[in-house]
């Protein structure tokens, strides 16, 4: 591994064997990166597979030529890998996590809300139909009761211009109500679909922009680090490296490294400075806020499914409501009907001549409020794999918060292996700085 890394980090291969080794190394790296780039564009950013394949092939060829021919480009590309463990890499992973949540969770929430609306529309349709049928029952009852009254009137031989029936103005054509309800349901469905499309498109475009910006920023940060490493001897130069140890031993000044533990640290150690620890805590708090927002969306998905599932099950258990209409009408011969005797004499009637009529009928109807005859899409349960992937991504994100410091140290070590002469100059500068500080003390 050390020999392969030596060939990879050399400015110019020493012989033909090293040249072919470098070419194979670059080819393997570009093949892996091309596959990851294709999967990222096709699966995460949801580009078409034709476009994803074309971009992946173009990216692989360009990366192969760049890595094989340009030595600083190999250094920058190598530093991009540990840079993924820094704040820039977290932005890229966070955008991917948000994309997964929105694309997989939002349609589920909207589908469950649609199920609830379909249920409400079905209940309204069935109940309105039952109410319309109940008005028809009232019409039948009133008509039969009117016939009974009409017979009584005719038997008394009193001229009546009215026919004794109750008149109902009923809506015979119930299709108008159904049509209006259907149009309202379609409008609600279109509104929800428009909101769903708008949210998905906005998040998709936003994720593409964030992902593209993050990739460019990763390249920029690696280039910026390498530029400062090569031009500024003070930049990120407070590590006890092997070259610094060897230089101190050669000059018999090993005590400088022992007595300056507060000013320099070992790059391979696990010690974090106070500033590095505070920065990790701040980044962890910000990441926790993002995690809470994602969990709110996931909780909304579970809540919408729970409400939709409970509503559908309870609505299916609704029983029909029986409605009974009873009419009892009775006139007896000995009844005191409150008519003056003189009026009866004028009419030529007596109490005993009043006819005896009884009317007693019962009418039954059922009001339907259940959803037995409706087509309702079943509630969609939350996808457990989404929560698993989101949890895994956030575990990686929290890990990068505390590994960011070590990622910076790894970047310095990579730059030192690519530019050994500059690393010697930086070690000499740090040694001189420690020596002067020791003399002053």
C-alpha positions in Angstrom: 0.0 0.0 0.0 2.9 2.4 0.8 4.5 1.7 -2.6 1.2 2.3 -4.4 0.6 5.6 -2.5 4.2 6.6 -3.3 3.6 6.1 -7.0 0.2 7.9 -6.8 1.7 10.9 -5.0 4.8 11.4 -7.1 4.9 14.4 -9.4 6.4 12.3 -12.3 6.7 8.5 -12.5 10.2 7.2 -12.4 9.9 4.4 -15.0 7.4 2.7 -17.3 6.2 0.3 -14.5 5.3 3.2 -12.3 3.5 4.9 -15.2 1.3 1.9 -15.9 0.7 1.5 -12.1 -0.4 5.1 -12.0 -2.7 4.6 -15.0 -4.4 1.6 -13.4 -4.8 3.4 -10.1 -6.5 6.4 -11.9 -8.6 4.0 -13.9 -9.9 2.2 -10.9 -10.6 5.5 -9.1 -12.5 7.0 -12.0 -14.5 3.8 -12.5 -15.7 3.8 -8.9 -16.4 7.6 -9.0 -18.3 7.3 -12.3 -20.6 4.6 -10.8 -21.2 6.7 -7.7 -21.8 9.8 -9.8 -24.3 7.9 -12.0 -26.2 6.6 -8.9 -26.2 10.0 -7.3 -27.7 11.7 -10.4 -30.2 9.0 -11.3 -31.3 7.8 -7.8 -30.9 10.9 -5.6 -31.3 13.8 -8.0 -33.8 11.9 -10.2 -32.4 12.7 -13.6 -33.2 10.5 -16.6 -30.9 7.5 -17.0 -29.8 8.6 -20.5 -28.6 11.9 -19.1 -27.1 10.3 -16.1 -25.2 7.8 -18.2 -23.9 10.5 -20.5 -22.8 12.7 -17.6 -21.2 9.8 -15.7 -19.2 8.7 -18.8 -18.1 12.3 -19.6 -17.2 12.9 -15.9 -15.2 9.6 -15.8 -13.2 10.4 -18.9 -12.4 13.9 -17.8 -11.5 12.8 -14.3 -9.2 10.0 -15.7 -7.2 12.5 -17.9 -7.0 15.0 -15.1 -5.8 12.6 -12.5 -3.3 10.9 -14.8 -1.7 14.1 -16.2 -2.0 16.7 -13.4 -0.2 16.1 -10.2 -1.8 18.9 -8.1 -5.2 17.7 -9.3 -4.5 14.2 -7.8 -3.7 16.0 -4.5 -6.9 18.1 -4.6 -9.0 15.0 -5.5 -7.5 13.0 -2.7 -8.3 15.8 -0.2 -11.9 15.9 -1.4 -12.5 12.5 0.2 -11.7 13.6 3.8 -13.4 16.9 3.1 -16.7 15.0 2.8 -16.4 14.5 6.5 -16.4 18.3 7.1 -19.2 20.9 7.0 -19.3 20.9 3.2 -19.9 17.1 3.1 -22.6 17.4 5.8 -24.5 19.9 3.6 -24.4 17.4 0.7 -25.6 14.5 2.9 -28.3 16.7 4.5 -29.6 17.7 1.1 -29.8 14.1 0.1 -31.6 13.2 3.3 -34.2 16.0 2.8 -34.7 14.9 -0.8 -35.4 11.3 0.4 -37.9 12.5 3.0 -39.8 14.8 0.7 -40.0 12.5 -2.2 -41.1 9.4 -0.2 -43.0 10.9 2.7 -44.9 13.9 1.2 -46.9 11.8 -1.4 -47.8 9.4 1.4 -49.2 12.2 3.6 -51.2 13.7 0.7 -52.5 10.2 -0.3 -53.8 9.6 3.3 -55.4 13.1 3.3 -57.1 12.2 0.0 -58.5 9.0 1.6 -60.0 11.0 4.4 -61.6 13.4 1.9 -63.0 10.5 -0.2 -64.5 9.1 3.0 -66.2 12.4 3.8 -67.5 12.7 0.3 -68.9 9.2 0.3 -70.7 9.8 3.6 -72.1 13.0 2.3 -73.3 11.3 -0.9 -75.0 8.5 1.0 -76.5 10.7 3.6 -77.9 13.2 1.0 -79.4 10.3 -0.9 -81.0 9.0 2.2 -82.4 12.4 3.1 -83.8 12.8 -0.4 -85.5 9.4 -0.1 -86.9 10.4 3.3 -88.6 13.4 1.6 -90.2 11.0 -0.8 -91.5 9.0 2.2 -93.0 12.2 3.6 -94.7 12.8 0.3 -96.2 9.3 0.3 -97.4 9.6 3.9 -98.9 13.1 3.3 -100.7 11.9 0.2 -102.3 8.9 1.8 -103.3 11.0 4.8 -104.8 13.6 2.5 -106.9 10.8 0.8 -108.2 9.9 4.2 -109.2 13.5 5.0 -110.8 13.8 1.5 -113.0 10.8 2.2 -114.2 12.3 5.5 -115.0 15.6 3.8 -116.9 14.0 1.0 -119.0 12.0 3.4 -120.1 15.2 5.2 -121.4 16.6 1.9 -119.6 20.0 2.3 -118.3 21.5 -0.8 -114.6 21.9 -0.6 -112.6 23.6 -3.4 -109.3 22.1 -1.9 -108.5 18.5 -2.4 -107.1 18.1 1.2 -103.6 17.0 0.1 -100.3 18.3 1.4 -98.2 19.5 -1.5 -94.4 18.9 -1.4 -91.9 20.4 -3.8 -89.3 17.7 -4.0 -86.0 17.6 -5.8 -86.7 14.6 -8.1 -83.3 14.8 -9.9 -80.7 14.0 -7.3 -78.0 13.7 -10.0 -77.5 17.4 -9.7 -76.3 17.1 -6.1 -74.1 14.2 -7.1 -72.6 16.1 -9.9 -71.8 19.1 -7.7 -70.2 16.8 -5.1 -68.2 15.1 -7.8 -67.0 18.4 -9.2 -66.0 19.6 -5.7 -64.1 16.4 -5.1 -62.3 16.7 -8.4 -61.3 20.3 -7.6 -60.0 19.3 -4.2 -58.0 16.5 -5.8 -56.6 18.8 -8.4 -55.6 21.3 -5.7 -53.8 18.6 -3.7 -52.1 17.3 -6.8 -50.9 20.8 -7.7 -49.5 21.2 -4.1 -47.8 17.8 -4.3 -46.2 18.6 -7.7 -45.2 22.1 -6.5 -43.5 20.7 -3.4 -41.8 17.9 -5.2 -40.5 20.1 -8.0 -39.3 22.8 -5.6 -37.5 20.3 -3.4 -36.0 18.6 -6.5 -34.7 21.8 -8.0 -33.5 23.0 -4.6 -31.7 19.7 -4.0 -30.0 19.8 -7.4 -28.8 23.3 -6.7 -27.6 22.5 -3.2 -25.9 19.3 -4.5 -24.2 21.1 -7.4 -23.1 23.9 -5.2 -21.8 21.5 -2.6 -19.7 19.6 -5.1 -18.2 22.8 -6.5 -17.6 24.0 -3.0 -15.8 20.8 -2.0 -13.5 21.2 -5.0 -13.0 24.9 -4.0 -12.2 24.1 -0.4 -9.6 21.5 -1.4 -8.0 23.9 -3.8 -8.1 26.6 -1.2 -6.4 24.4 1.3 -3.7 23.3 -1.1 -3.0 26.9 -2.2 -2.6 28.1 1.4 -0.5 25.0 2.3 1.9 25.8 -0.5 2.0 29.6 -0.1 1.7 30.2 3.7 4.1 28.6 6.1 1.9 29.5 9.1 -1.3 28.0 7.7 -2.4 24.9 9.6 1.2 24.4 10.9 1.0 23.3 14.5 1.4 19.5 14.3 4.3 17.3 15.6 5.1 15.5 12.3 7.8 12.9 11.6 9.9 15.4 9.8 9.7 17.8 12.8 10.7 15.0 15.2 13.6 14.0 13.0 14.7 17.6 12.7 14.5 18.1 16.5 16.5 14.9 17.1 19.2 15.8 14.6 19.6 19.2 16.3 19.4 17.7 19.8 16.4 19.7 20.7 13.8 17.1 21.4 12.9 18.9 24.6 11.2 21.6 22.4 8.5 19.2 21.5 7.9 18.0 25.0 7.7 21.4 26.6 5.4 22.9 23.9 2.4 20.6 24.2 0.1 23.5 24.6 1.2 25.0 21.2 1.4 21.9 19.1 -0.5 18.7 18.9 0.1 15.3 17.4 -1.8 14.7 14.2 -2.3 11.0 14.9 -3.6 11.6 18.4 -7.2 11.8 19.6 -6.8 15.0 21.6 -9.1 17.9 20.6 -8.4 21.5 21.5 -10.9 23.6 23.4 -11.8 25.6 20.2 -12.3 22.3 18.3 -14.5 20.9 20.9 -16.7 24.0 21.1 -17.0 24.0 17.3 -18.2 20.4 17.3 -20.8 21.1 19.9 -22.2 24.1 17.9 -22.3 22.0 14.7 -24.1 19.2 16.6 -26.8 21.6 17.9 -27.4 22.9 14.4 -27.7 19.4 13.1 -30.1 18.5 15.9 -32.4 21.3 14.7 -32.4 19.8 11.2 -33.1 16.4 12.6 -36.1 17.7 14.6 -37.6 19.2 11.4 -37.2 15.9 9.5 -38.7 14.0 12.4 -41.7 16.4 12.4 -42.3 15.5 8.7 -42.0 11.8 9.5 -44.3 12.1 12.5 -46.9 13.9 10.2 -46.8 10.8 7.9 -47.5 8.5 10.8 -50.2 10.8 12.2 -51.9 11.1 8.8 -51.9 7.3 8.3 -53.3 6.7 11.9 -56.1 9.2 11.3 -57.0 7.8 7.9 -56.9 4.2 9.0 -59.0 4.9 12.1 -61.5 6.9 10.2 -61.9 4.3 7.5 -62.4 1.5 10.0 -64.8 3.5 12.2 -66.8 4.7 9.2 -67.2 1.1 8.0 -68.8 0.2 11.3 -71.5 2.9 11.1 -74.9 1.3 11.3 -77.9 2.5 9.4 -80.3 4.8 11.4 -84.0 3.6 11.3 -86.6 6.3 10.9 -90.2 5.6 11.7 -93.1 7.9 10.8 -96.4 7.1 12.4 -99.7 8.8 11.7 -102.8 8.1 13.8 -106.1 9.9 12.9 -109.3 9.0 14.6 -112.8 10.6 14.7 -115.6 8.9 16.8 -119.3 9.5 16.6 -119.5 10.6 20.3 -116.6 13.0 20.1 -117.0 16.7 21.0 -115.8 18.3 17.9 -116.7 21.9 18.9 -119.1 22.6 16.1 -122.1 24.7 17.2 -125.4 22.8 17.1 -127.1 25.6 15.1 -124.4 25.1 12.5 -125.1 21.4 12.4 -128.8 22.0 12.0 -128.1 24.4 9.1 -126.1 21.7 7.5 -128.7 19.1 8.3 -126.5 16.9 10.5 -126.5 15.6 14.0 -123.7 14.2 16.2 -124.9 10.7 15.6 -124.7 11.1 11.8 -121.0 11.9 11.8 -119.1 9.2 10.0 -116.6 7.1 11.9 -113.1 7.1 10.3 -109.8 5.9 11.6 -106.4 6.4 9.9 -103.4 4.7 11.3 -100.3 4.1 9.2 -96.6 3.5 9.9 -93.8 4.4 7.5 -90.2 3.2 7.8 -87.0 4.4 6.3 -83.3 4.0 6.9 -80.7 6.8 6.9 -77.4 5.5 5.6 -74.2 7.1 6.8 -71.7 4.3 6.2 -69.3 3.7 3.2 -70.4 0.3 2.2 -70.9 1.1 -1.5 -68.0 3.6 -2.1 -64.7 3.2 -3.7 -62.1 4.5 -1.2 -58.4 4.1 -1.7 -56.9 2.3 1.3 -54.6 4.3 3.6 -50.9 4.0 2.8 -48.7 3.0 5.8 -45.4 4.8 6.3 -42.4 3.2 4.6 -40.1 1.9 7.3 -37.1 1.8 5.0 -37.3 5.6 4.7 -36.9 6.1 8.5 -34.1 3.5 8.5 -32.2 5.3 5.7 -32.8 8.7 7.3 -31.6 7.4 10.7 -28.4 6.0 9.1 -27.7 9.2 7.3 -28.1 11.2 10.4 -25.8 8.8 12.3 -23.2 9.5 9.6 -23.8 13.2 9.9 -23.3 13.2 13.6 -20.1 11.2 13.2 -18.8 13.8 10.7 -19.3 16.5 13.3 -16.7 14.9 15.6 -14.6 13.6 12.8 -14.2 17.0 11.1 -11.1 17.8 13.0 -9.4 14.6 12.1 -10.5 15.1 8.4 -8.6 18.4 8.4 -5.6 16.7 9.8 -5.8 14.0 7.1 -6.0 16.8 4.5 -2.7 18.2 5.8 -1.1 14.8 5.8 -2.2 14.2 2.2 -0.8 17.5 1.1 2.5 16.8 2.9 2.8 13.4 1.1 2.3 15.0 -2.3 4.7 17.9 -1.7 7.5 16.6 0.6 9.9 19.4 -0.1 7.3 21.9 1.1 6.5 19.8 4.1 10.2 20.0 5.1 10.1 23.8 4.8 7.0 23.9 7.0 8.7 21.6 9.6 11.8 23.9 9.6 9.6 27.0 10.0 7.7 25.4 13.0 11.0 24.3 14.6 12.4 27.8 14.3 9.2 29.2 15.8 9.3 26.8 18.8 13.0 27.5 19.3 12.5 31.2 19.4 9.6 30.9 21.8 11.7 28.6 24.1 14.5 31.2 24.1 12.1 33.9 25.0 10.7 31.9 27.9 
